[in-house]
């Protein structure tokens, strides 16, 4: 099943200790063809962007960058595996790596429906 991420919103429900997003960080996704992008902010993130692709197998592969609460510019790469939940929402299982120190982590994002905001 192909997933279209255009105009979908996600929030983090779990993250490794070295990550900076949390449950108050909201991601606004867009998609055109296999190109995916998003803007995110909230909590420790003043503003962030994602740019990547939806692979043929449904996996998301993207780069991210953001300005955090300390004014630092942080960036990295991520591979995300989607899962469709029983209620039809999308859950993203992410494995990411920071560019600056190479540390790795995992996070889980879940789709936010309009009634959840």
C-alpha positions as CSV (number, residue, x, y, z in Angstrom):
1,X,0.0,0.0,0.0
2,X,1.4,3.4,-1.0
3,X,1.0,6.1,1.6
4,X,0.6,9.8,0.7
5,X,2.0,12.1,3.4
6,X,0.7,15.3,1.8
7,X,-0.9,17.6,4.5
8,X,-0.4,15.0,7.3
9,X,0.7,16.0,10.8
10,X,2.8,13.9,13.1
11,X,4.1,14.2,16.7
12,X,6.8,12.3,18.5
13,X,5.6,9.8,21.0
14,X,9.1,8.3,21.8
15,X,12.7,9.4,21.2
16,X,16.2,8.4,22.3
17,X,17.9,10.6,25.0
18,X,20.2,12.2,22.4
19,X,17.2,13.4,20.3
20,X,15.7,16.9,20.6
21,X,12.1,16.4,19.4
22,X,9.4,15.4,21.9
23,X,5.6,15.1,22.2
24,X,5.3,18.9,21.8
25,X,7.1,18.9,18.5
26,X,4.7,19.0,15.5
27,X,5.7,17.9,12.0
28,X,3.7,19.2,9.0
29,X,4.4,16.9,6.0
30,X,4.0,17.5,2.3
31,X,4.6,15.3,-0.7
32,X,4.7,15.5,-4.5
33,X,5.4,12.3,-6.3
34,X,8.2,10.5,-4.4
35,X,9.6,13.8,-2.9
36,X,8.8,14.4,0.7
37,X,9.4,17.5,2.9
38,X,8.2,18.8,6.2
39,X,8.4,21.7,8.6
40,X,8.6,21.0,12.3
41,X,8.7,23.1,15.5
42,X,7.8,23.0,19.2
43,X,9.4,22.5,22.6
44,X,13.2,22.4,22.0
45,X,12.9,23.1,18.3
46,X,12.5,26.7,17.1
47,X,12.3,25.6,13.4
48,X,13.2,22.5,11.5
49,X,12.9,21.1,8.0
50,X,13.0,17.7,6.4
51,X,13.8,16.9,2.8
52,X,13.8,13.4,1.3
53,X,12.1,10.7,-0.7
54,X,9.5,7.9,-0.3
55,X,11.3,4.8,-1.6
56,X,9.6,2.1,-3.7
57,X,9.3,-0.2,-0.7
58,X,7.5,2.6,1.3
59,X,10.5,3.5,3.5
60,X,11.2,7.2,4.0
61,X,14.8,8.4,3.6
62,X,15.5,12.1,4.4
63,X,17.9,14.7,5.8
64,X,16.8,17.0,8.6
65,X,18.0,20.3,10.0
66,X,16.8,22.5,12.7
67,X,17.5,25.4,15.0
68,X,17.2,24.4,18.6
69,X,16.3,26.4,21.7
70,X,20.0,27.4,22.2
71,X,20.2,28.8,18.7
72,X,22.4,25.9,17.5
73,X,21.9,24.5,14.0
74,X,21.7,20.7,14.1
75,X,21.4,18.3,11.2
76,X,21.3,14.6,10.4
77,X,19.9,11.8,8.3
78,X,17.0,9.4,9.0
79,X,15.4,6.3,7.6
80,X,11.8,5.8,8.6
81,X,9.6,2.7,8.3
82,X,5.8,3.3,8.2
83,X,3.2,1.2,10.0
84,X,-0.6,1.6,9.6
85,X,-2.3,1.5,13.0
86,X,-5.7,-0.2,13.6
87,X,-7.4,3.2,13.6
88,X,-5.9,4.0,10.1
89,X,-3.3,6.5,11.4
90,X,0.4,6.2,10.4
91,X,3.1,5.4,12.8
92,X,6.7,6.1,11.8
93,X,9.6,4.0,13.2
94,X,12.7,6.2,12.7
95,X,16.4,5.5,12.9
96,X,18.5,8.6,12.7
97,X,22.1,9.9,13.0
98,X,23.4,13.3,13.9
99,X,25.9,14.8,11.4
100,X,28.0,16.7,14.1
101,X,29.0,13.7,16.3
102,X,27.7,10.7,14.4
103,X,25.6,9.6,17.4
104,X,22.5,7.5,16.6
105,X,19.0,7.2,18.0
106,X,15.5,6.0,17.4
107,X,12.2,7.8,17.5
108,X,8.5,7.0,16.9
109,X,6.1,9.5,15.4
110,X,2.4,9.1,15.2
111,X,0.0,10.8,12.9
112,X,-2.2,13.5,14.5
113,X,-5.7,13.7,13.3
114,X,-7.5,17.1,13.2
115,X,-9.6,16.1,16.3
116,X,-6.3,15.5,18.2
117,X,-4.8,19.0,17.9
